[in-house]
Amino acid sequence: MIKAIYPIDKTDLDLLRLTHFLAVATVVTRFFPRKDSLLSSRWLRPLILCGQHSLPIFCFGVFLSFGSHWILTQYKYGVWEQFVVSFGGMAIMVGIAWVLDRAARVPDLFVDAAEIEPDQEALQTAKQ
């Protein structure tokens, strides 16, 4: 049994990792229905925003992890400094998710020139 489970490798989706994911997904869908009032609360809105923009937030989180590691290795740090760096990184990621959400709501004011049909009357007057 141990040979079937170990070594657990993060690069592959082995059976134990898939089973764990399915178990967590089952528990979440059981206790948090889609229209639950908790999911529409103000307190969970930052988490929902980060989930809606998960790929850019993940990529920026990787970048922030290198920056926070550099900060913590360059300066004297303790538990409080680690909390400040961690919560600062989370606040930055929530801010980026908010900006991405606002940017998606801005209407596209540019028009593709290929979509505009030429005004035949204006072309006739321009030729004369």
HUHUZI-V988837 format. One record per residue. D_LAST is the distance of its C-alpha to the last C-alpha in whole Angstrom. Layout:
BEGIN
((D_LAST) (D_LAST))
END
This chain:
BEGIN
((88) (87) (86) (83) (82) (82) (80) (78) (74) (71) (69) (70) (70) (74) (76) (77) (74) (72) (75) (75) (71) (72) (75) (73) (70) (72) (74) (71) (70) (73) (73) (70) (68) (64) (64) (67) (67) (68) (65) (63) (65) (63) (66) (65) (61) (61) (62) (60) (57) (58) (59) (55) (54) (57) (56) (54) (57) (59) (58) (58) (61) (62) (61) (63) (66) (66) (65) (68) (70) (69) (70) (73) (75) (74) (75) (79) (78) (80) (80) (78) (75) (75) (74) (72) (70) (70) (69) (66) (64) (64) (63) (60) (59) (59) (57) (55) (55) (54) (51) (50) (50) (48) (45) (45) (44) (41) (38) (36) (33) (31) (28) (28) (24) (25) (26) (22) (20) (16) (15) (13) (11) (10) (9) (7) (5) (5) (4) (0))
END
